[in-house]
Amino acid sequence: MKTWQSIRIADCGDPLVAIPATPFAFTVPHPYVAFGAPYAGRSPWLLRRGVLDALLRAQEALASRRPGWRLKLFDAWRPLAVQAFMVWREFRLQAEAAGRSLDGCRSPAELAASDPDLYATLAATVFMFWSMPSDDPLTPPPHSTGAALDLTLQDAAGRDVDMGGA
């Protein structure tokens, strides 16, 4: 269980709303859309209204301290189908890096059933960075709730600020 999963969820009913084009910078193209993730015609640039309000306040605070700087968004809302797509993509990438093939398997569940040891080895790395796609309302992946986003800083010249990681 991840630390965030111990926090009791109480849905506040905030709707998903579009993130406005300004004042933010966006990663273009959206990386998961570029991989073919199944957004089913919906924009990945959605957040819960309260989260967007907080993000706008954070952008204002940044701009007041660092004129011209912007929050650059990498990822926001992910439907469960996208979460599953990206988790399985990461399983395949980790297997490839280990010189293994996942041919014949179409999901982590199939891999767990066919090769539990390989699943456990790969899952240890995959789930360090990705959340299990779950439709259980008590344990949703944070991005699938519209209440999480990934971002970096962009300086006044439009360059991504080195935050210590890719």
C-alpha positions as CSV (number, residue, x, y, z in Angstrom):
1,M,0.0,0.0,0.0
2,K,1.3,3.4,-0.9
3,T,1.2,6.2,1.7
4,W,-1.5,8.2,-0.1
5,Q,-3.7,5.1,0.0
6,S,-4.0,5.5,3.8
7,I,-5.8,8.8,3.4
8,R,-9.6,8.4,3.6
9,I,-11.3,9.5,0.4
10,A,-14.4,11.7,0.6
11,D,-15.5,12.7,-2.9
12,C,-16.3,16.4,-2.8
13,G,-18.2,16.3,-6.0
14,D,-16.0,18.8,-7.8
15,P,-16.4,18.5,-11.5
16,L,-13.6,17.9,-14.0
17,V,-12.9,21.2,-15.8
18,A,-10.6,22.1,-18.6
19,I,-7.2,23.6,-17.7
20,P,-7.0,27.0,-19.4
21,A,-4.3,27.5,-22.1
22,T,-2.9,30.5,-20.1
23,P,-1.2,31.2,-17.8
24,F,0.4,27.8,-18.0
25,A,2.9,26.1,-20.4
26,F,2.1,22.6,-21.6
27,T,4.1,19.6,-22.8
28,V,3.2,19.4,-26.5
29,P,2.3,16.9,-27.7
30,H,0.8,15.4,-24.5
31,P,3.2,12.5,-23.9
32,Y,0.6,9.7,-23.3
33,V,-1.5,10.8,-26.2
34,A,1.6,10.6,-28.3
35,F,2.0,6.9,-27.1
36,G,-1.5,6.2,-28.2
37,A,-3.1,6.1,-24.8
38,P,-6.9,5.7,-25.0
39,Y,-8.4,9.0,-23.9
40,A,-11.5,8.2,-26.0
41,G,-11.7,11.7,-27.6
42,R,-11.4,13.6,-24.2
43,S,-8.7,16.0,-23.4
44,P,-6.0,14.9,-20.9
45,W,-5.9,18.5,-19.7
46,L,-8.6,18.3,-17.1
47,L,-8.6,18.7,-13.3
48,R,-11.1,19.0,-10.5
49,R,-12.3,22.5,-10.1
50,G,-10.7,22.9,-6.6
51,V,-7.3,21.5,-7.8
52,L,-7.4,23.9,-10.8
53,D,-8.1,26.9,-8.4
54,A,-5.1,25.9,-6.3
55,L,-2.9,25.5,-9.4
56,L,-3.9,29.0,-10.6
57,R,-3.0,30.4,-7.1
58,A,0.4,28.6,-7.3
59,Q,1.0,30.1,-10.8
60,E,0.2,33.6,-9.5
61,A,2.6,33.1,-6.5
62,L,5.3,31.8,-8.9
63,A,4.9,34.8,-11.3
64,S,5.0,37.3,-8.4
65,R,8.3,35.9,-7.2
66,R,9.8,35.0,-10.6
67,P,8.3,37.3,-13.3
68,G,7.9,35.4,-16.6
69,W,8.2,32.0,-15.0
70,R,5.4,29.5,-15.5
71,L,4.2,26.1,-14.3
72,K,4.7,23.7,-17.2
73,L,2.2,20.8,-17.1
74,F,3.3,17.4,-18.2
75,D,0.2,15.3,-17.2
76,A,-3.1,15.8,-15.4
77,W,-6.3,13.6,-15.6
78,R,-6.0,10.0,-16.7
79,P,-9.1,7.8,-17.2
80,L,-8.6,4.3,-15.8
81,A,-8.1,3.0,-19.4
82,V,-5.1,5.3,-19.8
83,Q,-3.7,4.3,-16.4
84,A,-4.0,0.6,-17.4
85,F,-2.4,1.4,-20.8
86,M,0.5,3.2,-19.2
87,V,1.1,0.6,-16.5
88,W,1.2,-2.2,-19.1
89,R,3.5,-0.1,-21.3
90,E,5.9,0.3,-18.3
91,F,5.8,-3.5,-17.7
92,R,6.8,-4.1,-21.3
93,L,9.6,-1.5,-21.1
94,Q,11.0,-3.0,-17.9
95,A,10.8,-6.5,-19.3
96,E,12.7,-5.3,-22.5
97,A,15.3,-3.6,-20.3
98,A,15.8,-6.9,-18.5
99,G,16.1,-8.8,-21.8
100,R,12.7,-10.6,-21.3
101,S,9.7,-10.8,-23.5
102,L,6.1,-10.5,-22.5
103,D,4.8,-12.0,-25.8
104,G,1.5,-13.7,-25.3
105,C,0.5,-11.6,-22.3
106,R,-1.8,-8.6,-22.7
107,S,-2.0,-7.3,-19.1
108,P,-0.3,-7.4,-15.7
109,A,-2.9,-9.9,-14.6
110,E,-2.1,-12.3,-17.4
111,L,1.6,-12.0,-16.7
112,A,1.0,-12.6,-12.9
113,A,-0.9,-15.8,-13.8
114,S,1.6,-17.1,-16.4
115,D,4.9,-16.1,-14.7
116,P,4.4,-14.9,-11.1
117,D,8.1,-14.5,-10.5
118,L,8.7,-12.3,-13.5
119,Y,5.5,-10.3,-12.6
120,A,6.9,-9.7,-9.0
121,T,10.3,-8.6,-10.3
122,L,8.8,-6.2,-12.8
123,A,6.0,-5.0,-10.5
124,A,8.6,-3.9,-7.8
125,T,9.9,-1.3,-10.3
126,V,6.7,-0.4,-12.1
127,F,4.7,0.3,-9.0
128,M,7.4,2.6,-7.6
129,F,6.2,5.1,-10.1
130,W,2.8,4.0,-11.3
131,S,-0.4,3.3,-9.4
132,M,-2.4,0.2,-10.1
133,P,-5.4,1.0,-12.2
134,S,-8.3,0.4,-9.8
135,D,-12.0,1.2,-10.1
136,D,-12.4,0.7,-6.4
137,P,-13.6,4.1,-5.2
138,L,-11.5,3.7,-2.0
139,T,-8.2,3.2,-3.9
140,P,-8.3,5.1,-7.2
141,P,-5.1,6.1,-8.9
142,P,-4.7,9.8,-8.0
143,H,-4.5,11.0,-11.6
144,S,-7.8,9.1,-12.4
145,T,-9.6,11.3,-9.9
146,G,-8.5,14.5,-11.6
147,A,-6.8,15.6,-8.4
148,A,-3.2,15.0,-9.3
149,L,-0.9,16.4,-11.9
150,D,2.8,16.3,-13.0
151,L,4.6,19.5,-13.7
152,T,7.9,21.3,-13.8
153,L,9.0,25.0,-13.9
154,Q,9.7,27.0,-17.0
155,D,11.9,30.1,-16.7
156,A,11.2,33.4,-18.4
157,A,13.2,32.4,-21.5
158,G,10.9,29.3,-21.9
159,R,13.4,26.8,-20.7
160,D,12.5,23.9,-18.4
161,V,14.2,24.4,-15.0
162,D,16.5,21.5,-14.0
163,M,14.6,20.0,-11.1
164,G,17.1,17.1,-10.6
165,G,15.4,14.5,-12.7
166,A,14.2,13.8,-16.2
